[in-house]
Each structure stands twice: as C-alpha cells, then as structure tokens.
Amino acid sequence: MIYNLTDNAIKFCEEGGKVSLFLQTDGGKARVIIGNTGGTIDPAELPLIFDRFHKADKSRSADREGVGLGLYIVKTILNSHGEDIYVTSENGVTTFTFTLPQVR
C-alpha cells in the first residue's frame, strides 16, 4: 500500500515539487499520510478515485503506465482489515490518509 501510494505521489508530483510521508500514532492506530504537491484532482473525481479501473485525469496519465487498479487494490486491502483510506486534493496539495492497527 505504501509503495503504491508513494509511487503515485512521485509520478504525479511536478518537477521541483515535494513528496511527503508522515507516520503518527493515534489511539492505538498508526496513521499514514502520503502526499505530494502538483496539480489537484478535480473534486468531482474524488468519490471515484478508488473505483476499479478509474484514472482521474486521462490527459495527465496518458503517458503513465497502469490501468487504474492500484488505488482500488489499496482500498480493498485496507477494507479487508477493517480500515479505510481518504483523499484530499486542494490548492496544489493531494494527500492520502489511512490507518492501521498499531503493533506493540
């Protein structure tokens, strides 16, 4: 999951932009936040971003490999563990946030 989200963040980060990875603990959960600067995802696309075979920006992803399964797989894995993933994209910053049970 982290590989897929980080790979996407790098692919869609504009030259000279930033990719970030944060790990926090929150009430027995590990919260992972992966983000990048660059173009934002259209708000109308956000509810569809985790759908199977969905590619949010056809023009941006035309030169990118992939068929739109990565985010679907990430969400499916998280859901199978009783967790979820959320995305925000505004003002040139896109972030994906998910939690996992904290291992002690």
N, C-alpha and C positions, 0 to 999 in steps of 0.2 A: 504494500500500500504506500509506504513512504517512498519507495523507489519510483512508483508510477507518478505520484503527485509531484515529487521533486523533478523528475524528468519533464513533466508537463510545464512546471514553473520555469524551467530553463528554456525549453523550446519556445515559450510564448513571452519571454522577457525581452524587451527591446534592448538593443546594443547600449551598453553603459548603464543599464537598469540594475535592479537589485533582486536577489532571491533570498528569502528568509525561511528559517526553520526554527521554531520555538517548541520547547517541551516544558510543560508546567504540571504540577500536581494539584489536584482539586478534589477534596473529599473522597479519597480512595480511588480516584481516577487519574490516569495520565492523559493530559490534554495536549494534542499535537496540532500545531498551526504551521502551515506551509503556504507561503505567499510569494508574489512577485509584483514588480512594477511593470507597466506597459499599458497596452490597450485594455479597456474594460469589456466585460461580457455584457451584452445587451440584457437589460432587466427582463425582457420577455423570454429570453433563453434560459435564465437561471432555473426555473422549475423543471426544465427538460435536460439539464446538463448531465444528469446521472442515468438518463434513459439509454437503453441498449442501442448501439449504432448511431447515436446522436453526435454530431460535430457542430459546435455552436457557431463558429464563423467559417463558413465554407471557403471564403477567399483567403483568410489567414492560414487555414490548414491545408490548402490545396498543395503546397509544397512540403507538407509534413507527412511522415509515414503514419499509418494507423487507420483503423476503421471505426473508431468511436466506441471501443469496448472497455478501455482502461478504467474510466470513472465508474462505469456500470459494475465492473468486477470489484473495484474498491468498495463501493456501497454494498454490494452483495456480501462480501466478506464481513464487513462491519455489522451489517444487519444480522448475519448468522451468529454473531457474538452478542447480540442484544444492544448494539451501539449504533450510532448514526453519524452522518457527516453533513456539514453545512458549508455553503459557499457564499461569499460576499464579493462584489466587484463594483467599485465606485471610485471616482477621482483618480484613475490610473493605478489602483491597487486591487489585486484579486487575492483572496485568502480562502483556503480550505481548512476547516477545523473539524477534528474528530476526537473522540475519547476512547480509551481502552481501560479495562480494569488494571489497577496498579498492582504490580507484582512486588511482594515484600520478601 
